[in-house]
Amino acid sequence: MVHKKPGLPTKTCVLCHRPFAWRKKWERDWEAVKFCSDRCRAKSKKSGDSERHGFNAR
């Protein structure tokens, strides 16, 4: 069952472009949060900036 909590701020993940909502654990640094999950954050570090911007690093 999905709980929708109205009034929570949302952002879009810079990697997968999915929307995600505010979490209590992000309370202190919500402005700095860019990724929806640890998986997206890890993928961004692994792929590097060149792939995220559409350039082929090979």
Buried (B, 14 or more C-beta within 10 A) or exposed (E): EEEEEEEEEEBEBEBBEEEBEBEEEBEEEEEEBEBBEEEBBEBBEEEEEEEEEEEEEE
